[in-house]
Amino acid sequence: MKTKTLYFTRFKIAAYAALIALALTGTLSCQRGVEPEPEPTAEGETLSEIYAPYFRIGAAVAGGEYGYDTFRANDNAEAVIAEFSSLTAENAMKAGVIHPTANSWNYAAADKIVSWATARDIGVRGHALVWHQQTGTWMFTDGGTQEEKKAFARANMKAHIEAMLARYGSRVEWWDVVNEAISDSSTGSIYRTDSPWYQAYGDATFIRDAFAFARAANPDVKLYYNDYSMVSAGKRARTIQMIDELDLVRDGLIDGVGMQSHWQIDSPSTSEIQSAIDDFSALGIDVQITELDIVCSSAELPLLAARYAEIFRVLRDNSDKISSVTLWGVADDHTWLTDFHGFTNYPLLWDANFEPKDAYRAVTEF
Ligand code: XIL
């Protein structure tokens, strides 16, 4: 980006010098009615400026938890992060990190991300209040009847949600209230029944409670249900069934659905993506792309730019239905996909040295 900025500074100096020369020779005054040349558009602008007419463009960042700090990962990291108009804490706001025991809180990493973002007028997505992973085991109890287990988990959930929403207020504009509560299987329950939340309650009403607690805690922030494989017809249908049977839309408890979007180089197709956006949007709620990345080996890297180009084309075409698109990371030096899939991944828009990749150019030059 530094090179680009320098290039356009030079461009502007050259352009102003040319204008002065024209004015001095009287050429300008002879050309009445001729509009000045427009400023260069896409080039030289940041990702968020280019996407301002479409949707927020975000990234997941780390604030030092688990030994990685995106802001300090590279000399250019802060300039790159400042290209986004929304940030999500990759791990720092998960209950197991921020609230590891009933009476202890690790706010530092999350606070840092929120302060950094709000000081720059960048929005924050809160991720995630209720999830079956990275949650404190202290929230659940093994003993007692189902009713007692439920009462214990419910009280802890309520206190956790209220504390989180009180601390961050409207500085966190969007919350993933419940993450990944739907089953991957088309047989049996539509819910992930091995979730400790489901088990503590004995049913899926924990989802409705979470939304109701969050809504009551701060009616001004926007509340999302977030999950992966939302383009799969079955998972999407089960998600819509959940929203329906818990009356989340009818009772005004949910504002949108987050499609995580951990996708592959050749799947899902653009028409599957379109169908998912259409189906969720038909519920009368917002759609956000919350964790976009593309599993990408070194061999697949030459295909990445074209893949991002087609995905962002579909997303831009649906900007009336999508309020925000977040990438799950900033640069290839740090991606969960490498651990998750067991091979080095290159899924993002900047390379490991925080230099823009062809994929960056594919989403900014269209
Ligand atoms: C991942 C983080 O990126 C990793 O650092 C962490 O070890 C595990 O969680 N779906 C989600 C995210 O909702 O919270 C997950 O993030 C990726 C899958």
Residues whose N, C-alpha, C, O or C-beta is under 5 A from the ligand:
A	BS01	XIL	E90 W336
